[in-house]
Amino acid sequence: MQAEQKIPNIKIHLTNIKIIWNMSVVKNLIKAFLKQLLTIEQRTIIRKNMANLHAIFISGNLTKLAEFYKTDKTGVHSYTPHYMTHFRRFKNKRIKLFEIGVGGYTNPQAGGNSLKMWKKYFHFGKIYSIDIYDKSALQEKRIKIYQGSQVDEDFLKNICNNDGPFDIIIDDGSHLNEHIIESFKILFPNLKDDGIYVIEDLQHSYWENHGGDSKDLNNPKTAMNFFKKLTDCLNYQEIPDVDYQESYYDKKIVSMHFYHNLLFIYKGENSELSNVVKNHKM
């Protein structure tokens, strides 16, 4: 009785295989026909349009977009769910996003994966980026790329003067600890109030080849310790020291969200008063 029940299942599987094989054959025939009928340029345009059409259907899901555009913000890392949580309110606004690092190393035609992802997710957004290598070939409508260093203050300030201030700034650049800290010092003032500054790949805070330290976890030169120290800014109103000097970060950092290798810093007016300390007096 059991042997008789297996026969229909085998037939169904064979039928499915036959259908899949036939579809594959038809697909290959269509491809061969179009290859003869169309030029390389025409086929490239069709492929690009088909890709754009597919991306439209997944544009509300950053993880699927990251997979589609092959950016390491998913898979290699698990950043996209956090990005969706923090960036959702910007999705349909005319924002300006600035990302440090294009990717692709020295190859002028490689990289830009995350820039395309941001462009598709933020339908009305303008995407700006920098890279130490020339990546101008990857520019397209709503994506502008500059060549330069993330610690060149004059270079960065010139971009901010021309294209800023920005709603979102993302550091996915060299990952050198000193670069992460210096870029933040230069760029955070050019972030809009109600904007978000993001630092990726904070694991480099523990790797010596990037200026990190796995022995002294209080080393002030690592990015993690620099930003951990800034958490005190959230509560500066509570410090009962009349000689305390309020910093720009005290007044402008309103929240900080740490995740595995990832940090979101919200900018605004940190003006919530203490219910006990007044003007740094108890």
Summary of the structure (lengths in Angstrom):
residues: 282
radius of gyration: 25.0
end to end distance: 86.5
largest distance: 89.9
contacts: 801
relative contact order: 0.08
helix: 49%
strand: 17%
